[in-house]
Amino acid sequence: MSTIFTRIIDGELPADFVWKDDDCVAFLSNRPLRPGHTLVVPRSEADHWLDLEPDLLAHLASVSQTIGKAQVAVFKPAKIGLMLVGLEVPHVHFHVVPIRGPHDLDFDHQDPNPDPAMMKAAGESLRQELRKHGGAGAL
């Protein structure tokens, strides 16, 4: 059975994509910890990051860094948090989150009903910033 992320990648479920390339995609979390919270997900299903080929893991980290730099420009956070947890969905994914402090990385603070206007603005701003600075997967 496909994971929820595979269904999103295949277009069966909606998502606000900010990046697509041959190996991975990135889209806004639908339960963001902070505005701009983005998930970087490999196209291939793997439950644990330890099972990834080193080149794919490096690519996911590189894309996460590119998105993090765009988040800095757009959201002006204190830092960009990066988490690789993998408990909630059995498909490897990096959480790239603009943060003010470590408390912003607590999943108890997810927003289950984010403001649609905020989500739309966050996605548009990130895509614009990613296009401005290039990147093969910028949308």
C-alpha positions in Angstrom: 0.0 0.0 0.0 1.3 3.4 -0.9 2.1 5.9 1.8 0.3 9.2 2.1 3.4 10.9 0.7 3.4 8.7 -2.4 -0.3 9.5 -2.9 0.6 13.2 -2.6 3.5 12.8 -5.0 1.3 10.9 -7.5 -1.3 13.7 -7.4 -4.0 11.6 -5.6 -4.0 14.0 -2.6 -3.5 17.8 -2.7 -0.4 19.6 -1.5 1.3 22.9 -2.0 4.5 22.0 -3.7 7.5 24.3 -3.7 10.0 21.9 -5.3 10.0 19.0 -7.6 12.9 17.1 -9.2 13.6 13.6 -10.4 14.5 12.3 -6.9 12.4 14.3 -4.5 9.6 16.8 -3.9 9.0 19.4 -1.2 5.6 20.7 -0.1 4.2 22.7 2.8 3.2 20.7 5.8 -0.6 20.7 6.2 -0.1 20.8 10.0 2.7 23.3 10.2 4.7 24.0 13.3 5.5 27.5 12.0 4.5 29.3 8.7 6.6 27.9 5.9 7.1 24.5 7.5 8.1 22.4 4.5 8.5 18.6 4.0 11.3 17.3 1.7 10.3 13.8 0.6 12.1 11.3 -1.7 10.0 10.0 -4.6 11.0 6.5 -3.7 9.4 5.0 -0.6 11.7 4.1 2.3 10.6 3.8 5.9 14.0 4.7 7.5 16.6 7.2 6.5 19.3 4.6 7.2 17.9 2.6 4.2 18.6 5.4 1.7 21.4 5.3 -0.7 24.1 7.9 0.4 23.6 9.9 -2.8 19.9 10.3 -2.2 20.4 11.2 1.4 22.9 13.9 0.4 20.4 15.2 -2.3 17.6 15.4 0.3 20.0 17.4 2.6 21.0 19.7 -0.2 17.4 20.4 -1.2 16.5 21.0 2.5 19.4 23.5 2.7 18.2 25.3 -0.4 14.7 25.5 1.0 16.0 26.6 4.4 17.9 29.5 2.7 14.7 30.6 1.0 12.9 30.4 4.3 15.5 32.7 5.9 14.9 35.3 3.2 11.1 35.0 3.4 10.3 34.5 7.1 13.4 36.0 8.8 13.5 33.4 11.6 16.2 33.1 14.2 17.2 29.8 12.7 16.0 27.0 10.4 15.3 23.8 12.2 15.8 20.5 10.4 14.3 17.2 11.7 14.4 13.7 10.4 12.0 11.9 12.6 9.9 9.4 10.6 7.5 8.1 13.2 4.3 9.6 11.9 4.5 8.5 8.3 6.5 5.4 7.1 8.2 7.4 4.3 11.4 9.3 4.9 10.9 13.0 5.1 12.8 16.0 6.3 11.0 18.8 8.2 12.5 22.2 7.3 11.1 24.7 9.8 11.7 28.4 10.3 12.0 28.7 14.1 12.4 31.2 16.9 13.6 28.6 19.4 13.7 24.9 20.1 10.1 25.0 21.3 9.0 25.6 17.7 10.1 22.0 16.9 7.6 20.4 19.3 4.9 18.4 17.4 2.5 19.3 20.2 2.4 22.8 18.7 1.3 21.7 15.2 -1.5 23.8 13.7 -4.2 21.4 12.7 -6.2 24.1 10.9 -3.8 26.6 9.5 -5.2 29.8 7.9 -5.6 29.1 4.2 -4.4 32.7 3.3 -1.3 32.2 5.4 -0.6 28.9 3.7 -1.1 30.3 0.2 1.2 33.3 0.9 3.9 31.1 2.4 3.9 28.8 -0.6 3.9 31.6 -3.1 6.7 33.4 -1.3 8.8 30.3 -1.0 8.4 29.4 -4.7 9.3 33.0 -5.7 12.4 33.0 -3.5 13.5 29.5 -4.8 13.1 30.7 -8.4 15.0 33.9 -7.7 18.0 31.9 -6.5 17.8 29.1 -9.0 17.6 25.5 -8.4 16.7 22.7 -10.7 13.5 21.9 -8.8 12.2 25.3 -8.1 8.6 25.7 -9.3 
